[in-house]
Amino acid sequence: NYSYFPVLFANEEQLLRVVEALNAENIYPRRYFYPSINTFNRLFPYVSMPISEDIASRILCLPLYYTLAMADIDRIIDIILKTLQK
């Protein structure tokens, strides 16, 4: 249904730099499954899940919707690539 476009970064530092760069251009991605659900310990005790916690710290959902123009997609891609090259 084209409602999600998750991107997995090498580390959380990269993700945070990309979020900052996109936000500066009025583009608002969102963290995806963050924080890792196993860290919610009000109902159940915390259980270490290192893979889930690692992925949750590095995954970002980019804006994606039916009317998103190709020019906007290219702009998002350019911002991400420039940020990662720094």
N, C-alpha and C positions, 0 to 999 in steps of 0.2 A: 504493500500500500504506500510505499515511498515515504513513510513517516519518520524513519530514523536513518541516519548515516553515521554510524560510529567509526571513529578512527582511533587506533591504538598507537600511542607514542612510545618511544624508547624508554622514557622515564617521566616522572611527574614534573620535573623542572621544565622540560620541553613543553609539556601540556600547558603549564601555567604561563609560559612566555607566549604561546600561541593564543591563549584566552585573552591575555592582556592586549596583544596586538589586534586581535579581532574586535574586542570591545572598544578600542580606540577608534575604530572605523564604524562604530555603531552596528556591529554584527555580534549577536549574542548566542554562542553555542552553550551547551549545558553539559555538566558532568553526567556521566551515565552510570547508574548503579553505584553512586558514591554517597557516602562511604559504603564499603562492603557490608551487606546485610548482616553478616555474622557478628558485626561489631555492635549491633543494637541489642543491648543486654538487659532491657527492662523486663522482658518476658522470659528469656532464657539466658543461662550463663554464657559468657563469651567462650567461644571455641576457636582456636587458631585455625585459619584457613589461608595460608600464605599465598596460594595461587589467586584466589578470589580477591584478597586484599591488594595484591600487586596489580592485577588487571584493573580493579576499581580505581586505583590511584593514577592510571595512565590512559583511561579511555574517555573520549570526548565525543558528544553527538553534535555534528555540524547542522546548521539550519538546512532544512530540506522540506519543500512543499511543492505542490503541483504547479503553481505559477512562478516559481523561482526561475528567473531568466538566466540563460547561458552566460551572459555578461557578468551577472552576479556570482555565478558558480566560478567563473574564471578569476574574478576578483578575490574570492575566498581562497582559492587555490594559490594565487600569487602571494597573498599575505602569509599563508602558512609556509610556503617554500622560502620566502625571504626571511621569515623569522627563524626557520630551522637552519638556514645558512649562516646565521650570525654566530 
